[in-house]
Amino acid sequence: MKLKSLILGSVAAAGLSTAGFAADLGVLTSLDVCDSLGISGLTISSADNCLQITGGVKYEFNWGDFAGTFPGMGIATHAGARNVLDNNAGVGGLDNDWNSKVETWLKFAGTASSDFGPASAVIKLKSVSHWVVENEALVAGKTPAGGAAVPGTGGDETFGWIIDEAYVSVGDTTTIMAGKKGSIANFGDDEPFNFLGLFGSDAVDKGVMFAKDLPKDGGHVIQIVSDLGNGVVVKGGLENLDSSAQGIFAGYYDAVAGAQNAGTAIGVLEYAGDGITAHVTALAGGILDGVVENWAVHAGITGTFDMFKVRAAGAYSANNMNDTYWNVLGSAEASFDMFTIALSGEAAGGQNNGVAVATQAGFGGSIGATVTEGVKVNLGGRWFDENTSTADNEGYQVAAQIVAAVSETITLTGEVGVYGTTKVVAQQTDFYGAAELAWAPGGGFTSSVKGEMHQNGGYKVTFKAAKEFK
């Protein structure tokens, strides 16, 4: 029950009727400012401002022998590598790996009404603590995920509380925002439907994306978002005004290149309606010095028509060093009573200093069946060709999965499969098995335990727990 309801109920029960008490009641009813602004959750109100407080904690612990690179089995892509879980023999029998990671965030949004719509000031605090051990020795110098913060020493990927977001906004159907926050860029409508996904898609955290983290988005921003009605939304803004982009070469900060890449102009056009969601996002980086150092486009569309879903997405980027990168993906899904069938395909290529790099391609497919209430079986495979112009560069995965909801709060997932390659290596296949117990008792709390073992000797046990409040 809200504090407001308790106070007003007490006042009503007391039967207050004098003018003095009526004035007090008028003060108390100012707590309705959150309701009038359409804000719910954990809130604190004053006469004309509503302060909404949200936050969360996420924990993950991994233990086993998994941090190695299985020789020849890693799937190389333009965007990175997808390595198969592997054992990594240390010196003197020191083989075990483990890591422990805590992510915490706390967000405050103070909102009041204005002649232009709700006016807000938002502050989000964030902390990451990540302890990494490989072959029973601390790993030094690793940067926290997405972190521009300076990591700790001795493998402790920790930074204290930092201001992750700090911005102001005003508006309703048209909103103006300025300060430090995330990007308005839309990189959605690009994930494959098949249950294993695709190798190239996994390397960029699902979907299609650019070869490098340029143009840089987010950071210090000035943004405007306008809902034009009928499902059409337009967005525009200047982002990365704080020169936070790294240099062309990863692994260190190049102050000159960082400054030259500062300032990214972003435009977005979105549509949602009639079973269609679609967007086009365009970015031009490095505009503050008057020269566009890099630019990119991301587009995606998803259509849902009765039993069928189709999706197409593409990304393209270029810079003034004659580096280009393109990445496309298509996926389709059909549902027939107890069966669901999905097919997906992807391709990527480009140039490095004006010289063409290897064109890559992959595809995947799956069939799912709901065998009984709460029990579903998935069968699938995926394949990836690291260089379509040469032989013996392919990798694949085939897997069978069963998902069983044993109760309203507990789900069991089991999976067996094999990774393989056509490369000339000592071991061309790696069979594996995995089992996971997930628990969601309610209240926003989730937890899971997963174990995974591989033919090559790698194994891993993962525990996760998380809770958010809104």
N, C-alpha and C positions, 0 to 999 in steps of 0.2 A: 504494500500500500504506500502511496506517495506521502511525503511529509505534509504536502498541501492538504490532502484529504483528512489526515489526522487532526491538523490544526483547525480546519473549518468544521469538522465534526464536533470537536470539543467546544468550539464557539457556539454552534447551533444547540448543543445539548445544554449549555449553560443558560440559554434563553436570553441572550444579551439584547437589549432594546434601546438603551439610552443613546443620545447623540455621540457621547464620547466613545462608547463602545462601537457604534457604527463607524466612526472614523477609523478605529483600530481594525475593524473588519475590512475596510477599504484597503488598508495596507496589506492585510493578509491575502486578499484576493489578487494582489499583484503577482502572486506566485503563478497565476494563470498565463503569464507571458510565454512560458514554454509551450503550452497547449495552443495558444494563438499563433505561434510561429511554426507549429507542426513538428515540434521537437520532443522526442520521447527518450526513455532510458534513464540513466543516472544523471540527474540534473540538479543544479542549484540556481535559484532565481533571485533577482533583485527587482526593483520597481520596473526597470525597462530592459534588463539584459537576462538572457538565459545561458548559463554555463553548462555545457554538456561534457561529461567526462567518460572516455572510453579507454580501453587498454587491453593488454594481453601478455601472456607468457607462453613460450614454446621451448620445449626441452627435447634434445635428442642425444642418445648415447649409443656408440658403436664399439663392438669388441670382436676380435677375431684375428685372422691372417688374410688381409684383403688389399693392402695398399700397393701391391706390385703391379707390373704391366705384363700381361700374358704375351710372350713373344709372338709377333706376327698376327695376333688375334684382334688387336685394337682396330676399330673401324675409323679410318681417317676421313675427315670432312674439311671443307674450307673453313668452317666455323669452329672447329676443334676436333676432339677425338672422343669416341665412345669406347672405353677400354673394358674388357671382360674382367670380372672379379678374379684376383689371382693371389696365390701365396707369394711371399717375398722373403726368402731365406736370409736371415741376418747373421752376424758374426757370433760364433760361440753359442748357437742355439737361441739367440735373442730374436724371435720371429714374430711375436704378437704385436698387433696394432690396436689402438683404441683412440677414441676421441669423445669429448663431452662438450656440448654446445647449448648455451642458454641465450635465447633472444627475448628481449623485453621491450615493450613500448607503452607509452602513456600519452594520450592526446586530450587536449583541452580546446573546446570551441565555444567562444563567447559570441552570442548573436543577439541583435536588437533589430527592431523594425526601422526602416527609413523610407523616404519618398520614392526610392528607386528599387525597393525590395529589401529582403533581409541583409543586414550588414554584419559581417563576422570577422573575428580575429582568431586564428588557429595556431596552436603551438603543439608540436608533437615531439616528445622526447624518446630516444631509442638507445638501447645498450645491447652489445653483443659480447659474449664471453665464450671463446672457443679454445679448448685445450687439445692439442694434436700430438699423438705419439705414434711413431712408425718404427718397427723393429725395436720396440721397448726403449726408444730414445726420443726426447722432445724434438719437435720440428720447429726451427726458428725462422722468422722472417716472412711467414705467410700472412697475406692481407685478408681481413674479414670479407665475407661475401658482399660484393658491391661497395666495399668500403674505400673511401678516400682517406679515412682516418689512419693514423700511424699505428701499426700493430705493436703489440707488446713484444717482449723478448722471450727466448727459451721455448718457442712454440706456443705461447699463450696468445692466441689471436683475440685480444681483448681491447676494447676501448670503453671508457666510462660513459656516463650519460652524455649524449650529444643532442643538439637540436636538429632533428631530422627534417622537420617542417616548421616554418614560421611565416605565415602570410595573412593578408587581409583579402576579403572579398565582399562584393556588394552586388545585389541584383536577384532577379527571379528568373524569368524566361531568358533574359540576357544577363550574364554574370561577368563581372570584371574581377580578376585576381592578380595579386602582385606580392612578391616575396620569395621565400625558399620553399619549393614544393615539387611534386612529381610532374611529369609531362602530361600535356593534353593529347599527345600522339595516340592514335588507335592502332595497335598491332594485333588485333583479334581476328576472328573468323579465319583462322589458318591452321588449326590443329586437325590431324587425321582422325578418322572415326574408328579405324581398326584397333583392337585392344592392345596390341604390341606397339602401335605407332610406327614411326619410321626412323632410321638411324640418323639421317641428316637433320630431321626435325628435332630429335632428342638433343642434338649437339647445341641447338640454340634455344633450349628450354621450351620445346614444342613449337612447331610452326615453321615459318620462313622468316629470315632476318638477314642483316647485313654481315659482311665478312669481318668488319672491324666495328668498334664501338664509336664510330663517327658517321654522321654528325652526332654530337653529344646532345642529349635532351635533359630536361629537368633542371635542377639547381636553382639559381636565381632567375626568376621569370616575371614576365608581364603577359597576361593571358586574357582572352575574352571568348566566351562560349554563348551561343545564341540558339535557342530552340525556335525554329521557324514554323513549327506546326506540321501536321500530316506526316510525322515521323522523320522530318529533316532537321538535322542539327549541323551547324557550322562552327568551327573553332579556328582561332588564329592567335599567334603569340610569338614573343621573343623569349628564348630559353638559353640556358648555359651562359648567362651574362656574367658569371663569376669566374670564367676562364678555367673551368675545372677539367676540361678535356686533356687527356694524356697526349704525349707526342705520338708520332706515327708508329714508333717501335714500342711494343708492350714491355712491361717489366720495370720501367722507371719513368719519372716525370720529367718531361722536357719543357722547361719554362717558355722557351721561344715558340715551340710548336703549340704548346698549350694556349698561349696568348693568341696566336694566329688562328686557332680553331675556336676561339670564343665567339659567342653569339650565334644562335641557331634560330632561323625563322621557320615557323611551323604552321601549316595550314591543313585542316581536316574537314572532310565532308562525310557525313554519316546519314544512313537511312535505316529505319526499322519499321516494318509494317507489312501486312498481307503475306506473312510467312517468309519475309525476306529481311535479312540484316546485311548491310554492306557498308564499306568505308573506303576512302582514299586518303592517305596521309602523305604529305610532301614535306621534306626537310631540306634546308639549305644552311650549311654550317660555315662558321668562320666569317660572318658578315661584318663584324665590328671594325675590321681593318679595311673594309671596302672591297675585299676580294672573297669570292666564294671558294673556300678550300675544299669542300666536299658537299655532296648532296645525295639524297636518297628518296625513294618512293616505296610505300608499302600499301597494298590493296588486298581486300578480301571480301568474299560474298558467300553467304550461306542461304540456301533455299530449303524450306520444309514444305512438302506437299503430301498430305495424307501419310502413306506408309514410307515415303522416300525422303531422304535428305541428301543434298549435294553441296559441295564446297569447292571453291577455287581461290587460290591466293598467290601472290607474287611479291617479290622484293627486288629492288635494284639500287645499287649505290656506286658512286664514282668519286674520285678525288683528282686534284691537279697534278698528281704524280703518275697519271695514266693507269691507275689501278681501278678496275671495275669488278663488280660482283653481281650476279643474278641468281635468284633462287625461286623456283615455282613449285606448287603443290596442288594436287587435286584429290578429292575424296568423295565417296558416295556410300550411302547406307540404305538398306531396305529392311523393313520389319514385316514378318509374316507370322501372325499368331505367336507361336512359341519360338520362332527363329529370327535371328538378326544377322544379316550378311553385310560386310563392309569391305571395300577395296580402296586403296590409296596409292598414289604415286608421287614422286618428287624428282627434281633435277636441279643441278647447280653448275655454274661455270663462271668464267670471267677472264680478266687479264691482270698480270703483274708487271708493272713498268712497261705496259704496251705489248707484252708477250702473252699469248693465250696460255692459260693453265688448263689442267685436265678437266674435262667435263665429267660430272658425276651423275649417277642416276640410281634410283631405288624404288621399290614398290613393296606393298604389304597387303595382306588380306586376313580376314577372320570370319568365323561363323560362331554365333552364340545361340544357345538353346536353354530356355527355362524348362527344366525337366520336371520339377515340382515347385510348389509354392515356396519361395525363399531359396531355391537352389538353382544356380545357373552354371552352365559349362561353356567355356570359350576355347576354341581351337584356332590357332593362327600362325602366321609366319611372316617374315620380312627379309628383304635381300637388298644389298647395296653394292654398287660397282664404283670403286674409288677412281677408276680411270677407264672410260668407255673405249678408248683407242688401243688399249693393250689387254692382254689376257692375264689370268691369275692375280686379279686384284679384287675379287669379290668376297663379301662376307654375308652371313645369313644367320637367322635365328628361327627356330620352330618351337612352339610351346603349346601345352595344354593346361588349362586353368579351371579350377572349380571354386565357386564362391557360394558359401552356405550361410544364410542368416539363421543361426541356431536359436536366437531369441530376438526380441525387439531391440536389444542393446549390444548383442555380441555377434560378430561376423567372423567366420573362418574362411581363409583363402589358401588354397594349395596350388602349386605350379611345378611342373616338370618340363624340361626342354633341353635344347642343345644349341650351342653356338658353333659355327663352322666357318671355314675359309678355304678358298682355292689357292691361297698363297703356298709357296713351297716352304713349309715350316715343319718342325719335328712333330708337332701335335696339331692336327688340322680340325679336330672336334673337341668340344668341351661340354659334357653333359652336366646338368645341374638340377637341383631340387630346392624348393623354397616353401615355407609355410608361415602364415601370419594370423595372429589373433588380434582383432580390433574390438575395442570396447567404447561405446558411446552411451553412458548412463543418463545423459541429459544435462541440462544446465550449461550447455556449451562446452562441456569437458569431453575430450577425446584422448584415447590412449591406444597403443598397439605394441605388440612384440612380434618380431619377424626373425626367422632363421633361414640362412641360405648356405648351401654347400655345393662345391664344384668339383668336377673330375680332376682338375689340375691341382687340387689341394687347397684352394682358397675357400675360406668360410667366413661368415659374418653373422653376428647377432645384433639386432637393432631394437632399441626401446625408444618410444616417442610418447610424449604427453603434452597437451596444449589446452589452454582455456582463454577465451576472450570475454570481455564484458562490454556491452553496448547499451 
